[in-house]
Amino acid sequence: MIVTFGSLNADLIFSVETLPQPGQTLMAQGFTTEAGGKGANQALAAALDGAEVAMAGAVGQDALAEVALAGLTGRVDLTRVARLEAPTGCAAIHRDPEGRNEIVVAGGANLAASSDSVEDALLDRASLLLLQLENDPAEIARLIRRCRPARALSILNLAPAYRLDPEVLGLCDLIVVNEDEAGAMAGWLGCAPDPRALADASGAGILRTLGSEGAELCWQGQEITIPAVACTPKDTTAAGDCFVGVFAAALDRGETPEAALHRAAAAAAIACSRIGSQSSLPEARDTDALLAR
């Protein structure tokens, strides 16, 4: 079982011919709303890949709350999602025809979510605790510290990059970063941005995703590099979250880290080839079919 403490957002998606420049006003070619948030995206990706997932976090009591929860309802345990007197988290996404995007996020209720919503008994029952950095960093740090004596492995996606105390980083079992986040982490720790150097400096395992170049893992005495799965990208908005969620789901089933990486890469390729945030996330059968080719 996977427990995710993370963000739940309503995504406002604008399709544009070119990404806007400072001071520029553009007319969008299309507009949609969709459920999003890094926590919710990763929780749903894991659930669609077959994992049992419990989501903890917060939304507001406004109309956008239903948008934020729509993708998870019926697929993920939402009993630990609080309804607060704060606006639901929201992201404005500009997406161009090549699948590139610009994203601005307002945290809203996510920043008031309490780690107390994840009880000790749940941590003891779970195999994995999945975290990101779109909530209050102090609450995330509290939960990482609580997870250490529990049964669950803690996986922190250091996104968006935020400087946590090195002691907290060292309590994580695995930290997931992209190239930019790896560079930021290396700057804080005074080391090179490769997984081995980051692992040695932090005391945690490191998974660095490299987009079209694949991914690198330094964890549990193993150093593994895998290629990306080729695809024609249409929208990369949720691809990183897809990778993390499916990787976690594979570990939850007992797959090896290397097998989990290959599965996550295949799922992320599918997500890149589809339009949307949570609507781009593949079900397990889709990933199985791609891996069988």
C-alpha positions as CSV (number, residue, x, y, z in Angstrom):
1,M,0.0,0.0,0.0
2,I,1.2,3.5,-0.9
3,V,0.4,6.6,1.2
4,T,0.7,10.0,-0.6
5,F,0.8,13.2,1.4
6,G,0.7,15.9,-1.3
7,S,-1.0,18.5,-3.3
8,L,-4.4,18.5,-5.0
9,N,-4.9,21.2,-7.6
10,A,-7.4,22.3,-10.2
11,D,-5.4,22.7,-13.4
12,L,-6.5,25.6,-15.8
13,I,-4.9,24.6,-19.1
14,F,-4.5,27.1,-22.0
15,S,-3.5,25.8,-25.4
16,V,-1.4,28.5,-27.1
17,E,0.5,28.7,-30.4
18,T,3.6,30.0,-28.6
19,L,4.5,30.3,-25.0
20,P,4.0,33.9,-23.8
21,Q,6.8,36.4,-23.3
22,P,6.9,39.0,-20.5
23,G,4.3,41.7,-21.0
24,Q,2.6,39.8,-23.8
25,T,-1.1,39.0,-24.0
26,L,-2.0,36.0,-26.2
27,M,-5.4,34.5,-27.3
28,A,-5.5,30.8,-26.4
29,Q,-6.7,28.3,-29.0
30,G,-8.4,26.2,-26.3
31,F,-9.0,26.0,-22.6
32,T,-9.8,23.1,-20.3
33,T,-9.9,22.4,-16.6
34,E,-8.5,19.2,-15.1
35,A,-7.5,17.6,-11.8
36,G,-3.8,18.0,-11.0
37,G,-1.3,18.7,-8.3
38,K,1.9,16.7,-8.0
39,G,0.6,14.7,-5.1
40,A,-2.7,13.8,-6.7
41,N,-1.0,13.0,-10.0
42,Q,1.5,10.6,-8.5
43,A,-1.2,9.0,-6.4
44,L,-3.4,8.4,-9.4
45,A,-0.5,7.1,-11.5
46,A,0.2,4.6,-8.8
47,A,-3.4,3.6,-8.5
48,L,-3.9,3.2,-12.2
49,D,-0.9,0.9,-12.2
50,G,-2.6,-1.3,-9.7
51,A,-1.5,-0.1,-6.3
52,E,-3.7,0.5,-3.3
53,V,-3.3,4.2,-2.5
54,A,-4.4,6.5,0.3
55,M,-4.2,10.2,-0.3
56,A,-3.7,12.8,2.4
57,G,-3.9,16.5,1.8
58,A,-6.4,19.4,1.7
59,V,-8.7,21.2,-0.7
60,G,-10.9,24.2,-0.2
61,Q,-14.7,24.4,0.1
62,D,-15.0,26.1,-3.3
63,A,-16.1,24.9,-6.8
64,L,-12.5,24.1,-7.7
65,A,-12.4,21.4,-5.0
66,E,-14.5,19.1,-7.1
67,V,-12.3,19.7,-10.1
68,A,-9.2,18.8,-8.0
69,L,-10.7,15.6,-6.6
70,A,-12.5,14.3,-9.8
71,G,-9.7,12.1,-11.1
72,L,-9.1,10.4,-7.7
73,T,-12.7,9.7,-6.7
74,G,-13.4,6.0,-6.8
75,R,-9.7,5.1,-7.4
76,V,-7.9,6.4,-4.3
77,D,-8.8,6.5,-0.6
78,L,-9.7,10.1,0.0
79,T,-10.8,9.9,3.7
80,R,-7.7,11.8,4.8
81,V,-8.2,14.8,2.4
82,A,-9.4,17.7,4.5
83,R,-11.9,20.4,3.4
84,L,-10.5,23.7,4.6
85,E,-11.6,27.4,4.5
86,A,-8.9,28.2,2.0
87,P,-8.9,28.3,-1.8
88,T,-8.3,25.0,-3.5
89,G,-4.8,24.8,-5.0
90,C,-4.7,25.9,-8.6
91,A,-2.3,25.8,-11.5
92,A,-2.3,27.9,-14.7
93,I,-0.7,25.9,-17.5
94,H,0.3,27.3,-20.9
95,R,0.9,24.5,-23.5
96,D,2.2,24.9,-27.0
97,P,1.8,22.6,-30.0
98,E,5.2,20.9,-29.3
99,G,4.1,19.8,-25.9
100,R,6.2,22.4,-24.0
101,N,4.6,24.1,-21.1
102,E,4.9,26.9,-18.5
103,I,3.2,26.4,-15.2
104,V,2.3,28.8,-12.3
105,V,0.9,27.3,-9.1
106,A,-1.0,28.9,-6.2
107,G,-0.8,26.5,-3.3
108,G,-4.0,27.5,-1.5
109,A,-5.3,24.8,0.8
110,N,-2.3,22.6,0.1
111,L,-0.1,24.9,2.2
112,A,-2.5,24.3,5.2
113,A,-2.6,20.5,4.9
114,S,-1.5,18.8,8.1
115,S,0.8,15.8,8.3
116,D,-1.3,14.7,11.3
117,S,-3.8,13.4,8.8
118,V,-1.5,10.5,8.3
119,E,-1.8,8.4,11.4
120,D,1.0,6.2,12.7
121,A,-1.0,3.0,12.2
122,L,-1.3,3.9,8.5
123,L,2.5,4.4,8.2
124,D,3.0,1.0,9.8
125,R,0.7,-0.6,7.3
126,A,2.0,1.0,4.2
127,S,5.0,-0.1,2.2
128,L,5.8,3.4,0.8
129,L,5.3,7.0,1.8
130,L,5.3,9.3,-1.3
131,L,6.0,13.0,-0.8
132,Q,6.5,16.1,-3.0
133,L,7.2,19.8,-2.1
134,E,3.9,21.5,-3.0
135,N,2.8,21.5,0.7
136,D,4.2,23.2,3.8
137,P,7.9,22.1,4.0
138,A,7.6,21.9,7.8
139,E,4.8,19.4,7.6
140,I,6.7,17.3,5.0
141,A,9.7,17.3,7.3
142,R,7.6,16.2,10.2
143,L,6.2,13.3,8.2
144,I,9.6,12.2,7.0
145,R,10.8,12.1,10.6
146,R,7.8,10.1,11.7
147,C,8.3,7.7,8.8
148,R,11.8,6.7,9.8
149,P,10.8,4.3,12.6
150,A,7.8,3.0,10.7
151,R,7.7,0.2,8.2
152,A,7.2,2.4,5.1
153,L,10.0,3.5,2.8
154,S,9.9,7.3,2.3
155,I,10.3,8.6,-1.3
156,L,10.6,12.3,-1.7
157,N,10.2,14.0,-5.1
158,L,12.2,17.2,-4.6
159,A,9.8,19.1,-6.8
160,P,9.5,22.0,-6.9
161,A,13.1,22.4,-5.6
162,Y,13.1,23.7,-2.1
163,R,16.0,23.7,0.3
164,L,15.2,21.2,3.1
165,D,17.5,20.7,6.1
166,P,20.3,18.2,5.2
167,E,19.3,16.1,8.2
168,V,15.8,15.7,6.8
169,L,17.1,14.8,3.4
170,G,19.3,12.1,5.0
171,L,16.2,10.6,6.6
172,C,14.6,9.9,3.2
173,D,15.1,6.5,1.8
174,L,15.0,7.8,-1.8
175,I,15.0,11.3,-3.3
176,V,13.7,11.8,-6.9
177,V,15.0,14.8,-8.8
178,N,15.1,15.9,-12.4
179,E,18.2,17.6,-13.9
180,D,17.3,21.1,-12.6
181,E,16.4,19.8,-9.1
182,A,19.6,17.8,-9.0
183,G,21.6,20.9,-9.8
184,A,19.9,22.8,-7.0
185,M,20.4,20.0,-4.5
186,A,24.1,19.8,-5.5
187,G,24.4,23.5,-4.8
188,W,23.0,23.1,-1.3
189,L,25.2,20.2,-0.5
190,G,28.4,21.3,-2.2
191,C,28.8,18.3,-4.5
192,A,28.4,17.3,-8.1
193,P,24.8,16.8,-9.5
194,D,25.2,13.1,-10.4
195,P,23.3,10.5,-8.4
196,R,26.4,9.0,-6.7
197,A,27.7,12.3,-5.5
198,L,24.3,13.4,-4.3
199,A,23.8,10.1,-2.5
200,D,27.1,10.3,-0.8
201,A,26.5,13.9,0.3
202,S,22.9,13.5,1.4
203,G,22.9,9.9,2.9
204,A,19.7,9.1,0.8
205,G,19.3,7.1,-2.3
206,I,19.0,9.3,-5.5
207,L,16.9,8.8,-8.6
208,R,17.7,11.4,-11.3
209,T,15.3,11.6,-14.3
210,L,16.8,12.9,-17.5
211,G,13.8,13.4,-19.8
212,S,14.5,12.0,-23.2
213,E,17.9,10.6,-22.0
214,G,16.3,8.2,-19.4
215,A,17.1,7.9,-15.7
216,E,19.8,7.1,-13.3
217,L,19.5,5.5,-9.9
218,C,22.0,5.2,-7.0
219,W,20.3,3.3,-4.2
220,Q,20.7,0.2,-1.9
221,G,24.2,-0.4,-3.2
222,Q,23.1,-0.4,-6.9
223,E,23.8,2.1,-9.7
224,I,21.4,1.7,-12.6
225,T,21.0,3.7,-15.8
226,I,18.1,3.1,-18.2
227,P,17.2,4.7,-21.5
228,A,14.0,6.6,-22.1
229,V,11.2,5.0,-24.1
230,A,10.9,6.7,-27.5
231,C,7.7,8.7,-28.1
232,T,6.4,11.7,-30.0
233,P,5.6,14.2,-27.2
234,K,2.3,16.1,-27.2
235,D,2.2,17.3,-23.6
236,T,4.8,16.7,-20.9
237,T,2.8,18.2,-18.0
238,A,2.3,15.1,-15.9
239,A,5.1,12.9,-17.3
240,G,7.4,13.3,-14.3
241,D,4.6,12.6,-11.9
242,C,3.6,9.5,-13.9
243,F,7.2,8.2,-13.7
244,V,7.3,8.6,-9.9
245,G,3.9,7.1,-9.3
246,V,4.4,4.1,-11.5
247,F,7.9,3.5,-10.1
248,A,6.4,3.5,-6.6
249,A,3.6,1.1,-7.6
250,A,6.1,-1.3,-9.1
251,L,8.2,-1.2,-5.9
252,D,5.0,-1.7,-3.8
253,R,4.4,-4.9,-5.8
254,G,7.9,-6.2,-5.0
255,E,9.5,-5.5,-8.4
256,T,13.2,-4.8,-8.4
257,P,14.4,-1.2,-8.7
258,E,15.6,-1.8,-12.3
259,A,12.3,-3.4,-13.4
260,A,10.5,-0.5,-11.7
261,L,12.6,2.0,-13.6
262,H,11.8,0.4,-17.0
263,R,8.1,0.3,-16.2
264,A,8.1,3.9,-15.1
265,A,9.9,5.0,-18.3
266,A,7.3,3.2,-20.4
267,A,4.4,4.8,-18.5
268,A,5.9,8.2,-18.7
269,A,6.4,7.8,-22.5
270,I,2.7,7.1,-22.8
271,A,1.8,10.1,-20.7
272,C,4.0,12.3,-22.9
273,S,2.2,11.1,-26.0
274,R,-1.2,12.2,-24.7
275,I,-2.8,15.6,-24.0
276,G,-3.7,16.5,-20.5
277,S,-2.6,16.2,-16.9
278,Q,-4.3,13.3,-15.1
279,S,-6.1,12.3,-18.3
280,S,-2.7,11.4,-19.8
281,L,-1.9,8.8,-17.1
282,P,-1.9,5.2,-18.4
283,E,-3.6,2.2,-16.9
284,A,-1.5,-0.8,-16.2
285,R,-2.7,-2.6,-19.3
286,D,-1.4,0.3,-21.5
287,T,2.0,0.1,-19.9
288,D,2.0,-3.7,-20.1
289,A,1.3,-3.5,-23.9
290,L,4.1,-1.1,-24.5
291,L,6.6,-3.1,-22.5
292,A,5.6,-6.3,-24.4
293,R,6.5,-4.8,-27.8
